[in-house]
């Protein structure tokens, strides 16, 4: 570009962040400063998100302070949300709570939700219940909060709490958003939901799913059932995972494309831990690049590694 303004730099920083390249995003930020381009509040959202996705807590604290001291930018609610996300992801849940407590403005659902998401990762039932309560006071019918809390209870094996919460959801008419995955092949978009057998190639897809499951287990795959929020035996949980929509989309992609073709899948929800393992192993087993776009970011899987470095 003959002239790179702050919008171009910011677009590159944010683009790198949502593809999992946090360190590269920060490198771009340093280049921006060396070019004497002054960042704005949007640039700093990208920078703080980069620190969050890369687990760079110390750097994030420094950047948050430098917003005001070096560039005279007052942090808004989004910047505080980024800090809560950064600290929460890294396991500093109490410090994240202190950040919320000391905010000069009222926290919104994004801020509370950032800490609730961190509680899922670190399995903190106590704080998660407080965060869910705060969000539901603002958005009583936010189904995603109920589902996230269900996942936390399930991963901690708090079955009584889980059943009580699901009963509450039924009474209030709160429904879980159905998960679906989409994959495009030869200009046609194919959509899959869990256990879907409506596709014209359903038989071929499930046969591939069977062989894929065998290949993965031989390669060391062990199903992660922690986010299956049903009080049932491990074998039944594995069967539930086996039919998940993203696995059906992946199996369809493998049988419908030539070897070496990149597979691109879009999910309407956050990627679960189990499919993250499957995509990583599958990219190596079948020598395919697999790119998943979930609710918040892109995940690139290649030769058994992931762009998010298992930190998402």
Backbone bond lengths (Angstrom), bond angles and torsions (degrees), N, CA, C in turn:
res aa  C-N    CA-C-N  psi(-1)  N-CA   C-N-CA  omega(-1)  CA-C   N-CA-C  phi
1 X - - - 1.466 - - 1.532 110.04 -
2 X 1.319 118.49 136.48 1.464 119.64 178.97 1.527 112.36 -66.00
3 X 1.339 115.98 -28.09 1.467 120.06 178.59 1.516 109.04 -143.35
4 X 1.311 115.03 121.51 1.473 120.04 -179.56 1.522 108.37 -102.98
5 X 1.333 117.11 110.14 1.469 119.74 178.70 1.532 110.13 -94.65
6 X 1.318 115.65 -179.30 1.471 119.53 -176.36 1.532 111.70 -63.92
7 X 1.341 116.92 -26.87 1.463 119.63 -179.61 1.530 111.31 -69.52
8 X 1.338 115.92 -39.50 1.466 120.15 178.73 1.527 110.52 -67.12
9 X 1.343 115.86 -45.34 1.469 119.28 178.54 1.530 110.95 -60.98
10 X 1.332 115.73 -45.40 1.470 120.13 -178.26 1.527 111.48 -63.47
11 X 1.338 116.36 -40.69 1.467 119.96 178.66 1.525 110.92 -60.44
12 X 1.337 116.82 -40.75 1.467 120.46 178.91 1.521 111.16 -66.60
13 X 1.335 116.30 -42.43 1.472 120.48 -179.07 1.529 110.39 -62.10
14 X 1.338 116.05 -48.96 1.473 120.40 -179.20 1.531 110.56 -65.80
15 X 1.336 117.12 -39.56 1.466 120.69 178.83 1.518 112.40 -61.18
16 X 1.334 115.94 -41.42 1.464 119.56 177.62 1.528 110.89 -65.37
17 X 1.325 115.86 -41.01 1.473 120.55 -177.58 1.524 111.44 -60.44
18 X 1.352 117.33 -48.45 1.472 118.43 -174.62 1.527 112.30 -73.10
19 X 1.330 116.71 -8.73 1.463 119.96 173.61 1.525 112.03 -100.45
20 X 1.336 116.79 6.86 1.465 120.43 173.87 1.510 115.21 90.86
21 X 1.327 117.61 9.15 1.468 120.08 -177.41 1.525 110.18 -102.20
22 X 1.333 116.05 69.55 1.463 121.95 -176.56 1.515 113.74 -63.85
23 X 1.333 117.28 -45.80 1.461 120.54 -178.10 1.527 110.83 -66.42
24 X 1.328 116.74 -39.24 1.471 120.64 177.45 1.535 110.52 -64.74
25 X 1.332 116.47 -36.06 1.469 120.68 178.39 1.529 110.29 -63.18
26 X 1.335 115.89 -41.97 1.469 119.27 179.00 1.526 110.69 -68.07
27 X 1.332 116.64 -35.93 1.467 120.22 175.15 1.525 111.00 -59.89
28 X 1.332 116.33 -39.92 1.455 121.78 177.44 1.528 110.78 -64.96
29 X 1.340 116.18 -37.63 1.470 120.73 178.44 1.528 110.70 -63.58
30 X 1.325 116.14 -43.05 1.468 119.25 178.74 1.531 110.85 -63.89
31 X 1.329 116.46 -37.37 1.467 120.21 176.26 1.524 110.41 -63.22
32 X 1.302 115.88 -39.67 1.462 121.31 178.71 1.532 110.56 -59.89
33 X 1.339 115.87 -44.86 1.467 119.74 179.87 1.527 111.27 -66.12
34 X 1.358 115.83 -39.22 1.477 119.15 178.62 1.531 110.80 -64.68
35 X 1.322 116.64 -27.98 1.468 120.57 178.43 1.531 111.60 -82.59
36 X 1.350 116.12 5.84 1.471 122.74 178.35 1.527 112.70 62.06
37 X 1.337 116.07 32.41 1.470 121.17 174.28 1.525 107.88 -97.38
38 X 1.308 117.01 123.36 1.463 121.27 -177.47 1.534 110.63 -79.34
39 X 1.330 117.58 124.45 1.477 119.80 178.50 1.525 110.93 -72.31
40 X 1.336 115.68 160.67 1.468 119.56 174.42 1.521 109.39 -118.96
41 X 1.328 116.57 -170.71 1.472 120.05 -175.71 1.524 112.02 -64.69
42 X 1.331 118.17 -30.74 1.467 120.63 178.77 1.528 110.37 -71.20
43 X 1.324 116.23 -39.79 1.473 120.06 176.69 1.523 110.04 -56.38
44 X 1.335 115.24 -43.33 1.464 119.02 -177.06 1.530 112.54 -70.31
45 X 1.322 117.99 -27.55 1.470 118.98 172.46 1.517 109.38 -62.29
46 X 1.347 116.58 -44.43 1.464 120.72 176.45 1.514 112.29 -60.59
47 X 1.333 116.97 -43.05 1.466 121.81 -178.42 1.528 110.97 -64.57
48 X 1.328 116.85 -45.25 1.467 120.43 -179.84 1.528 111.39 -67.59
49 X 1.346 116.47 -36.82 1.470 119.64 175.04 1.527 110.91 -64.50
50 X 1.327 116.65 -36.81 1.472 120.63 177.67 1.524 110.01 -60.96
51 X 1.324 116.63 -44.53 1.471 120.76 178.34 1.528 110.45 -63.26
52 X 1.333 115.79 -39.50 1.461 120.76 -179.22 1.520 111.28 -63.77
53 X 1.344 117.06 -48.48 1.464 120.96 -177.47 1.526 112.37 -70.77
54 X 1.346 116.72 -23.94 1.464 119.76 180.00 1.530 111.91 -96.37
55 X 1.339 117.95 -1.75 1.465 121.31 179.48 1.514 113.60 69.96
56 X 1.335 117.52 28.12 1.469 122.23 -175.56 1.530 109.21 -97.53
57 X 1.331 115.12 80.40 1.466 120.99 -173.53 1.527 111.53 -68.51
58 X 1.324 117.02 -48.20 1.466 120.83 -177.79 1.533 110.69 -59.21
59 X 1.333 115.83 -45.83 1.465 120.21 179.75 1.527 111.04 -63.52
60 X 1.335 116.50 -39.46 1.455 120.67 179.57 1.522 112.22 -61.20
61 X 1.333 115.68 -43.19 1.469 119.24 177.70 1.532 110.39 -60.56
62 X 1.338 116.86 -41.91 1.471 120.94 -179.67 1.527 111.06 -64.63
63 X 1.319 117.62 -45.46 1.455 120.60 -179.88 1.534 111.15 -63.21
64 X 1.336 116.69 -39.71 1.457 120.69 -179.95 1.528 110.37 -61.22
65 X 1.344 116.20 -41.51 1.467 120.38 178.49 1.526 111.36 -68.85
66 X 1.347 116.49 -38.16 1.475 120.38 -175.40 1.525 112.76 -70.19
67 X 1.316 117.57 -20.02 1.459 120.16 177.26 1.525 110.52 -53.04
68 X 1.334 115.05 -47.53 1.462 120.45 -177.09 1.526 111.75 -83.26
69 X 1.324 116.63 -47.23 1.465 120.45 -173.41 1.528 113.44 -69.80
70 X 1.342 117.63 -35.35 1.458 120.07 -175.68 1.525 114.11 -103.25
71 X 1.342 117.04 -29.58 1.468 118.74 -174.38 1.530 113.96 -125.05
72 X 1.334 116.19 4.88 1.470 121.64 174.44 1.530 112.42 55.27
73 X 1.327 115.41 39.47 1.462 121.27 176.99 1.530 108.05 -106.86
74 X 1.318 116.45 118.86 1.458 120.04 178.45 1.524 109.52 -79.13
75 X 1.331 118.16 126.05 1.475 119.77 -179.77 1.532 111.05 -60.90
76 X 1.337 115.41 136.17 1.468 119.15 174.65 1.532 108.85 -102.90
77 X 1.327 116.08 -173.74 1.469 120.07 -174.29 1.532 111.83 -61.82
78 X 1.351 118.03 -30.92 1.459 121.18 178.81 1.526 111.50 -67.67
79 X 1.335 117.32 -38.50 1.466 120.35 178.68 1.531 110.60 -66.11
80 X 1.343 115.36 -40.49 1.469 118.24 176.76 1.530 110.35 -64.77
81 X 1.320 116.51 -37.50 1.465 120.00 176.33 1.518 111.91 -61.23
82 X 1.341 116.31 -39.96 1.473 120.38 177.28 1.526 111.16 -62.86
83 X 1.339 116.57 -40.76 1.471 120.16 179.15 1.521 111.30 -65.95
84 X 1.327 116.01 -40.27 1.476 120.09 177.42 1.525 109.77 -62.48
85 X 1.331 116.33 -42.83 1.461 121.37 178.40 1.527 110.93 -63.07
86 X 1.335 116.74 -45.10 1.469 122.25 179.94 1.525 110.89 -58.90
87 X 1.328 116.37 -50.62 1.471 120.56 -177.62 1.525 110.65 -68.88
88 X 1.326 116.67 -41.28 1.463 120.17 -178.47 1.508 112.36 -63.99
89 X 1.337 117.38 -46.30 1.463 121.14 179.68 1.521 111.24 -57.72
90 X 1.345 115.28 -37.32 1.473 120.36 -176.99 1.529 112.61 -82.31
91 X 1.334 116.27 0.19 1.467 119.47 176.39 1.512 114.69 92.95
92 X 1.332 118.18 3.27 1.469 121.61 179.03 1.535 109.24 -88.83
93 X 1.323 115.72 63.56 1.459 120.61 -172.03 1.528 112.62 -66.88
94 X 1.327 117.11 -39.12 1.467 120.30 -179.70 1.523 110.72 -66.63
95 X 1.345 116.25 -41.82 1.460 119.61 177.88 1.526 110.36 -63.75
96 X 1.328 116.74 -38.23 1.460 120.33 177.30 1.532 110.43 -62.12
97 X 1.332 116.72 -39.56 1.472 120.71 176.97 1.526 110.71 -62.12
98 X 1.348 116.60 -39.20 1.463 121.13 179.04 1.524 111.21 -65.01
99 X 1.344 116.15 -38.35 1.470 119.94 177.84 1.529 109.48 -60.22
100 X 1.325 116.32 -44.69 1.474 120.07 179.45 1.526 110.45 -63.56
101 X 1.327 115.76 -42.76 1.465 121.04 -178.40 1.529 111.54 -61.25
102 X 1.342 116.82 -35.62 1.468 121.36 -174.67 1.529 114.15 -96.56
103 X 1.337 117.01 6.92 1.466 119.61 178.44 1.539 110.35 -62.43
104 X 1.344 117.22 139.31 1.478 119.30 179.47 1.532 113.15 -78.16
105 X 1.340 116.54 -3.67 1.470 120.41 177.41 1.531 108.66 -130.01
106 X 1.324 116.17 168.36 1.462 120.41 179.57 1.530 110.12 -69.97
107 X 1.336 118.44 131.78 1.477 120.09 176.73 1.530 109.92 -65.48
108 X 1.328 116.37 147.16 1.461 120.13 175.30 1.527 109.56 -107.53
109 X 1.324 116.78 -175.86 1.467 120.02 -176.34 1.527 112.26 -66.31
110 X 1.336 117.55 -25.83 1.472 120.32 178.02 1.525 109.89 -65.57
111 X 1.331 116.67 -42.70 1.467 121.74 -179.67 1.522 110.23 -66.35
112 X 1.338 116.25 -50.74 1.471 119.43 178.77 1.529 110.19 -60.42
113 X 1.333 116.15 -40.55 1.463 120.68 -177.93 1.516 113.06 -65.48
114 X 1.349 116.90 -33.53 1.470 120.61 178.21 1.527 110.23 -60.85
115 X 1.335 115.69 -42.42 1.468 118.87 -179.68 1.530 111.33 -74.35
116 X 1.326 116.87 -34.39 1.463 119.50 176.59 1.528 110.53 -62.92
117 X 1.325 116.64 -41.01 1.471 120.42 176.89 1.517 111.87 -61.93
118 X 1.332 116.88 -37.80 1.464 120.95 178.10 1.527 111.11 -67.07
119 X 1.332 115.78 -34.72 1.475 120.00 178.20 1.525 110.63 -63.56
120 X 1.352 116.75 -33.57 1.468 120.05 176.85 1.524 110.27 -63.05
121 X 1.328 116.17 -43.74 1.466 120.77 -179.15 1.525 110.62 -64.45
122 X 1.325 116.09 -44.38 1.467 120.62 -173.15 1.524 113.48 -98.97
123 X 1.346 116.48 5.42 1.470 122.82 173.08 1.529 112.97 55.00
124 X 1.322 115.80 49.89 1.465 121.52 177.70 1.529 108.33 -103.18
125 X 1.326 115.71 100.92 1.467 120.73 -176.05 1.518 111.11 -70.37
126 X 1.350 116.85 -41.07 1.465 121.10 -175.83 1.517 112.87 -59.01
127 X 1.330 116.82 -54.26 1.466 120.40 -178.39 1.524 110.65 -67.85
128 X 1.347 116.76 -36.17 1.470 119.23 -178.05 1.531 110.96 -61.91
129 X 1.326 117.47 -37.84 1.466 120.31 179.44 1.537 110.32 -65.37
130 X 1.339 116.13 -39.05 1.468 119.59 178.47 1.527 110.90 -65.59
131 X 1.359 116.15 -42.44 1.466 120.03 -179.24 1.523 111.17 -65.86
132 X 1.334 115.85 -42.98 1.466 119.98 179.53 1.526 110.42 -61.02
133 X 1.333 116.45 -40.57 1.476 121.03 179.38 1.532 110.38 -60.48
134 X 1.337 116.45 -43.23 1.465 120.60 -179.45 1.537 111.44 -63.46
135 X 1.342 115.99 -44.04 1.471 119.81 -178.58 1.528 110.50 -65.85
136 X 1.340 115.99 -43.64 1.471 119.64 -176.33 1.526 112.29 -69.61
137 X 1.336 117.63 -21.64 1.464 119.64 173.35 1.523 110.39 -68.03
138 X 1.359 115.73 -33.10 1.467 120.97 179.20 1.525 111.58 -86.20
139 X 1.338 116.23 -37.68 1.469 121.41 -177.57 1.533 109.02 -133.97
140 X 1.328 117.61 82.15 1.481 121.32 -173.33 1.533 114.50 -58.01
141 X 1.333 117.61 -24.78 1.464 119.85 -175.71 1.540 111.76 -109.57
142 X 1.314 116.69 27.74 1.468 121.40 178.63 1.532 108.94 -77.60
143 X 1.326 116.18 94.33 1.466 121.08 -176.11 1.506 113.48 -63.24
144 X 1.352 117.73 -30.74 1.468 121.11 -178.96 1.517 111.72 -61.30
145 X 1.346 116.76 -33.61 1.464 120.74 179.83 1.521 110.24 -67.04
146 X 1.319 116.86 -43.68 1.467 120.65 178.34 1.531 110.79 -60.39
147 X 1.333 115.70 -43.46 1.467 119.74 -178.13 1.528 110.59 -66.16
148 X 1.337 116.59 -41.83 1.463 120.04 179.22 1.526 110.86 -62.82
149 X 1.331 115.90 -41.00 1.460 119.99 178.08 1.531 110.26 -66.50
150 X 1.336 117.30 -37.62 1.468 120.97 174.93 1.529 110.47 -59.46
151 X 1.339 116.77 -44.01 1.464 120.76 179.27 1.521 111.68 -61.32
152 X 1.341 115.90 -40.35 1.469 120.13 179.61 1.529 110.22 -65.13
153 X 1.340 116.64 -45.89 1.471 119.94 177.98 1.535 110.89 -60.36
154 X 1.336 115.97 -42.10 1.474 119.67 -178.76 1.515 111.26 -65.01
155 X 1.348 117.34 -44.33 1.468 119.99 -178.25 1.526 111.64 -66.20
156 X 1.352 116.12 -25.76 1.477 120.68 177.91 1.525 112.00 -95.84
157 X 1.359 115.59 3.71 1.472 121.99 -179.57 1.538 112.42 57.33
158 X 1.321 115.19 37.70 1.470 120.72 176.68 1.534 107.91 -93.76
159 X 1.340 114.87 71.85 1.461 120.04 -170.79 1.527 113.21 -65.64
160 X 1.342 117.38 -36.22 1.472 119.66 179.10 1.525 110.50 -62.64
161 X 1.351 116.03 -45.54 1.463 120.34 177.66 1.526 111.01 -61.61
162 X 1.343 115.00 -39.50 1.467 120.25 -178.44 1.528 111.34 -64.13
163 X 1.334 116.20 -48.11 1.467 119.69 -179.04 1.532 110.90 -63.55
164 X 1.334 115.95 -38.82 1.464 120.61 178.98 1.539 110.55 -63.38
165 X 1.338 116.27 -41.90 1.458 120.77 -179.82 1.531 111.50 -67.68
166 X 1.321 116.60 -42.28 1.465 119.45 179.84 1.534 110.72 -65.91
167 X 1.335 116.92 -34.63 1.467 121.22 175.80 1.528 109.89 -63.38
168 X 1.340 115.02 -41.15 1.459 120.43 178.48 1.532 110.75 -63.65
169 X 1.346 116.30 -39.96 1.463 120.75 177.96 1.524 111.12 -61.17
170 X 1.331 115.97 -43.37 1.470 120.56 -179.49 1.527 110.74 -64.14
171 X 1.330 116.66 -43.11 1.460 120.88 -178.76 1.528 111.56 -63.45
172 X 1.339 115.79 -36.00 1.465 120.19 -177.53 1.528 112.73 -90.72
173 X 1.318 116.36 -1.35 1.455 120.38 179.59 1.520 113.80 71.31
174 X 1.346 116.02 26.58 1.472 120.99 179.30 1.523 108.54 -85.40
175 X 1.314 116.77 125.22 1.463 120.20 -178.96 1.520 111.20 -116.62
176 X 1.315 114.61 143.26 1.463 121.31 176.84 1.531 109.12 -71.05
177 X 1.336 116.15 135.89 1.470 119.95 175.19 1.525 108.65 -65.66
178 X 1.336 118.77 123.33 1.472 119.74 -178.89 1.531 110.65 -63.65
179 X 1.322 115.53 134.08 1.464 119.89 177.85 1.523 110.61 -77.88
180 X 1.325 116.20 139.97 1.463 119.46 174.45 1.520 109.52 -145.57
181 X 1.317 115.64 154.19 1.460 122.18 177.61 1.515 108.78 -128.07
182 X 1.329 115.48 141.70 1.464 120.95 -179.93 1.519 109.52 -123.70
183 X 1.320 115.55 142.62 1.451 121.43 176.55 1.526 108.22 -139.83
184 X 1.322 116.67 137.78 1.458 120.71 -179.27 1.522 110.24 -101.81
185 X 1.306 115.97 130.19 1.463 121.95 177.13 1.525 109.15 -133.36
186 X 1.310 116.40 122.52 1.476 121.94 178.40 1.529 112.54 52.72
187 X 1.325 115.76 41.31 1.459 120.73 176.14 1.512 114.97 81.72
188 X 1.329 117.35 1.99 1.470 120.95 -179.79 1.524 108.98 -114.14
189 X 1.337 117.43 130.88 1.462 122.09 178.92 1.530 109.26 -90.71
190 X 1.327 115.98 127.79 1.469 122.29 179.60 1.528 107.87 -112.77
191 X 1.324 116.24 129.76 1.463 121.08 -177.87 1.526 110.40 -112.62
192 X 1.340 115.78 139.23 1.464 121.12 -179.52 1.527 110.36 -129.83
193 X 1.328 115.24 140.98 1.463 122.05 170.17 1.532 107.09 -119.55
194 X 1.322 116.55 168.98 1.465 120.57 -175.51 1.522 111.65 -57.99
195 X 1.325 116.18 131.73 1.460 121.92 177.38 1.511 114.15 70.75
196 X 1.321 117.21 14.19 1.465 122.79 -173.87 1.534 112.23 -64.88
197 X 1.338 116.87 121.38 1.469 121.75 175.80 1.534 111.46 -120.70
198 X 1.336 115.72 18.87 1.463 119.37 -176.65 1.531 112.59 -86.38
199 X 1.315 117.23 -12.20 1.467 119.91 -177.10 1.533 110.43 -69.54
200 X 1.332 118.51 142.12 1.477 120.79 179.49 1.519 113.62 -57.61
201 X 1.346 117.34 -27.05 1.467 121.09 179.33 1.527 111.58 -101.46
202 X 1.330 116.25 26.37 1.466 121.25 -174.14 1.535 112.61 -54.71
203 X 1.336 116.93 -45.04 1.468 119.96 -178.08 1.530 110.83 -60.92
204 X 1.319 115.27 -45.22 1.466 120.69 179.90 1.531 110.95 -64.35
205 X 1.327 115.89 -38.96 1.476 121.07 -179.30 1.522 110.41 -63.92
206 X 1.346 116.86 -46.58 1.472 119.57 -177.55 1.531 111.92 -70.85
207 X 1.324 117.01 -31.35 1.465 118.79 173.61 1.528 110.35 -63.96
208 X 1.343 115.68 -41.57 1.461 120.24 177.74 1.514 110.54 -65.76
209 X 1.320 116.43 -37.77 1.461 121.07 178.67 1.524 110.59 -62.31
210 X 1.345 116.66 -40.32 1.470 120.64 176.89 1.531 111.03 -60.96
211 X 1.335 116.20 -50.33 1.475 119.45 -177.78 1.526 110.31 -67.32
212 X 1.337 117.11 -35.21 1.457 121.41 178.66 1.527 110.53 -63.44
213 X 1.328 116.57 -42.96 1.465 121.32 179.50 1.530 110.56 -62.70
214 X 1.338 116.51 -41.69 1.468 119.56 177.76 1.524 110.85 -63.96
215 X 1.332 116.44 -45.40 1.477 120.55 179.50 1.522 111.35 -59.64
216 X 1.327 115.44 -43.36 1.464 120.10 -177.62 1.526 111.32 -65.70
217 X 1.338 116.41 -41.86 1.470 119.31 -179.72 1.525 111.45 -66.42
218 X 1.337 116.51 -36.65 1.468 119.84 175.67 1.525 111.47 -64.66
219 X 1.341 115.35 -28.34 1.470 120.65 -179.66 1.527 111.96 -86.66
220 X 1.350 116.27 2.35 1.463 119.65 176.45 1.513 115.76 106.25
221 X 1.341 117.17 5.93 1.462 120.30 -179.04 1.523 111.11 -69.77
222 X 1.340 114.21 131.93 1.459 120.70 173.90 1.523 106.56 -127.43
223 X 1.342 118.42 117.10 1.472 120.26 -175.31 1.525 112.22 -53.96
224 X 1.314 116.61 133.32 1.461 122.24 176.47 1.527 107.89 -94.33
225 X 1.339 114.96 104.98 1.468 120.55 -174.72 1.527 112.56 -96.79
226 X 1.331 117.28 9.70 1.469 120.07 -173.37 1.520 113.23 -63.12
227 X 1.358 117.65 -25.81 1.455 119.63 -177.61 1.528 113.20 -102.28
228 X 1.334 116.22 11.07 1.467 119.70 173.06 1.519 106.55 -88.96
229 X 1.353 116.37 102.65 1.470 116.62 -171.44 1.515 112.58 -89.19
230 X 1.345 113.96 62.51 1.461 121.70 173.69 1.524 108.11 -130.51
231 X 1.318 116.33 136.09 1.461 120.77 178.77 1.525 107.91 -83.97
232 X 1.332 115.63 85.32 1.458 120.82 -177.02 1.523 108.55 -144.31
233 X 1.319 117.10 173.52 1.457 121.39 179.34 1.523 111.76 -67.06
234 X 1.339 115.55 158.33 1.460 120.37 -178.03 1.528 112.07 -61.02
235 X 1.347 116.26 -35.77 1.462 119.57 -178.58 1.530 110.70 -64.16
236 X 1.360 116.34 -41.06 1.462 120.39 178.66 1.526 110.86 -67.56
237 X 1.341 116.60 -37.07 1.459 120.36 178.29 1.529 110.60 -64.21
238 X 1.341 115.64 -41.90 1.465 120.07 178.71 1.525 110.48 -61.98
239 X 1.336 116.02 -38.66 1.461 120.47 178.75 1.527 110.92 -63.99
240 X 1.355 115.96 -37.51 1.456 120.79 177.68 1.529 110.44 -64.76
241 X 1.334 116.49 -45.01 1.468 121.42 178.63 1.521 111.54 -62.41
242 X 1.323 115.67 -38.09 1.472 122.10 -176.70 1.535 111.47 -54.84
243 X 1.339 117.72 -33.45 1.463 121.88 -174.04 1.527 113.02 -97.76
244 X 1.342 117.39 11.35 1.459 119.49 -177.21 1.527 112.33 -62.48
245 X 1.329 115.60 150.12 1.464 121.42 -172.36 1.521 113.93 -61.27
246 X 1.350 117.55 -37.91 1.460 119.17 -177.87 1.526 112.31 -69.01
247 X 1.344 116.56 -30.26 1.468 119.79 177.43 1.530 110.16 -71.48
248 X 1.327 115.65 -37.18 1.468 119.09 176.74 1.533 110.45 -63.76
249 X 1.333 116.41 -40.95 1.466 120.48 178.96 1.519 110.84 -64.43
250 X 1.337 116.36 -40.34 1.464 120.37 179.21 1.525 111.24 -66.18
251 X 1.335 116.60 -43.92 1.472 120.76 178.67 1.521 110.48 -61.75
252 X 1.345 116.66 -42.03 1.461 120.51 177.66 1.526 110.59 -61.77
253 X 1.326 116.58 -43.06 1.458 120.55 179.48 1.514 112.25 -60.89
254 X 1.321 116.97 -39.24 1.470 121.19 -178.94 1.525 111.99 -68.71
255 X 1.331 117.04 -37.28 1.480 118.78 -177.87 1.530 112.17 -84.61
256 X 1.340 116.94 -14.36 1.466 119.53 -173.22 1.528 113.98 -107.46
257 X 1.314 117.58 5.17 1.461 119.26 -177.37 1.525 110.37 -135.61
258 X 1.307 115.01 161.05 1.463 120.98 179.12 1.527 110.04 -73.74
259 X 1.349 117.89 154.06 1.464 120.35 176.34 1.531 111.21 -54.84
260 X 1.326 115.34 139.31 1.460 119.90 177.64 1.510 115.33 90.41
261 X 1.344 117.52 -12.65 1.465 120.48 -179.65 1.531 109.76 -73.00
262 X 1.333 116.87 133.26 1.463 121.67 178.42 1.525 110.18 -68.22
263 X 1.329 116.16 135.36 1.466 121.42 178.66 1.526 108.92 -103.42
264 X 1.323 115.84 128.18 1.467 121.36 -179.45 1.525 109.23 -119.46
265 X 1.327 115.43 119.67 1.467 121.51 -177.22 1.530 109.04 -121.89
266 X 1.327 116.08 138.66 1.466 121.46 176.98 1.525 108.74 -113.87
267 X 1.343 116.74 129.04 1.465 122.40 176.77 1.524 109.27 -111.50
268 X 1.329 116.11 146.70 1.466 118.83 178.31 1.518 112.68 -87.88
269 X 1.338 117.55 -8.94 1.460 122.07 179.62 1.536 109.90 -124.20
270 X 1.319 115.43 176.87 1.462 120.08 176.67 1.528 109.87 -66.80
271 X 1.330 116.91 142.89 1.461 119.98 178.51 1.532 110.63 -67.86
272 X 1.325 116.37 134.58 1.455 119.73 178.94 1.532 110.64 -81.96
273 X 1.322 115.54 161.84 1.468 121.28 -177.40 1.521 110.98 -60.80
274 X 1.336 116.56 -41.71 1.465 119.83 -176.24 1.525 112.03 -61.78
275 X 1.337 117.43 -45.87 1.463 118.17 -177.86 1.525 111.19 -71.15
276 X 1.312 117.13 -27.97 1.468 119.88 175.19 1.533 109.55 -59.62
277 X 1.341 116.52 -42.19 1.468 121.45 177.83 1.527 110.22 -64.70
278 X 1.339 115.81 -44.17 1.468 121.27 -179.07 1.533 110.81 -61.35
279 X 1.328 116.98 -46.55 1.467 120.95 -177.69 1.531 110.77 -63.79
280 X 1.319 116.33 -39.78 1.472 119.61 178.97 1.527 111.19 -63.02
281 X 1.325 115.57 -52.00 1.469 119.71 -178.95 1.525 111.00 -65.02
282 X 1.328 116.37 -41.44 1.465 120.98 -178.32 1.517 112.56 -62.79
283 X 1.338 117.60 -36.33 1.464 120.49 179.71 1.522 111.23 -62.65
284 X 1.325 116.11 -31.35 1.469 120.25 178.86 1.525 111.34 -83.09
285 X 1.341 115.65 -44.33 1.468 120.34 -177.55 1.526 112.11 -60.82
286 X 1.329 116.26 -41.70 1.465 120.68 -173.69 1.526 112.62 -105.70
287 X 1.337 115.89 7.09 1.467 121.79 178.65 1.525 110.86 50.64
288 X 1.315 115.31 51.39 1.460 122.15 -179.99 1.526 110.35 -124.73
289 X 1.313 117.30 142.00 1.461 119.63 165.66 1.519 106.55 -83.57
290 X 1.333 115.64 129.95 1.465 121.37 179.18 1.524 107.59 -120.07
291 X 1.326 116.44 123.54 1.463 121.24 179.80 1.521 108.21 -116.16
292 X 1.330 115.51 121.32 1.461 121.26 -179.57 1.522 108.77 -113.68
293 X 1.317 115.96 127.85 1.464 120.38 172.97 1.517 106.78 -105.79
294 X 1.348 116.84 109.41 1.463 118.13 178.66 1.525 108.89 -100.07
295 X 1.310 117.24 -159.31 1.458 121.92 -171.83 1.531 112.76 -62.33
296 X 1.331 117.39 -26.52 1.461 118.82 -172.53 1.525 115.58 -125.12
297 X 1.338 118.97 -20.16 1.463 118.24 -172.86 1.522 111.24 -160.83
298 X 1.331 114.89 174.43 1.456 122.16 173.52 1.527 108.98 -96.39
299 X 1.327 116.20 141.76 1.467 122.29 173.66 1.530 107.17 -119.64
300 X 1.313 117.53 123.40 1.465 121.87 178.87 1.529 108.30 -105.75
301 X 1.320 116.67 122.82 1.469 121.78 178.76 1.524 108.86 -114.88
302 X 1.317 116.10 128.58 1.456 120.34 -179.54 1.524 109.25 -153.08
303 X 1.338 115.87 130.19 1.471 122.08 176.90 1.531 112.75 50.49
304 X 1.327 115.79 37.92 1.469 120.26 174.39 1.511 115.15 83.31
305 X 1.332 117.53 11.08 1.467 119.42 177.71 1.525 109.19 -125.27
306 X 1.339 115.45 161.94 1.466 119.56 -178.79 1.516 109.44 -125.96
307 X 1.333 116.13 147.45 1.456 120.81 -178.35 1.524 112.05 -65.73
308 X 1.348 117.22 -27.49 1.462 119.64 -179.59 1.521 112.43 -84.08
309 X 1.334 116.76 -2.64 1.478 121.38 179.82 1.545 111.73 53.81
310 X 1.339 114.31 38.34 1.469 122.44 178.03 1.521 112.73 61.92
311 X 1.326 116.46 26.65 1.464 120.91 -177.41 1.521 106.93 -130.70
312 X 1.347 115.50 91.11 1.467 117.79 -176.02 1.516 111.86 -144.96
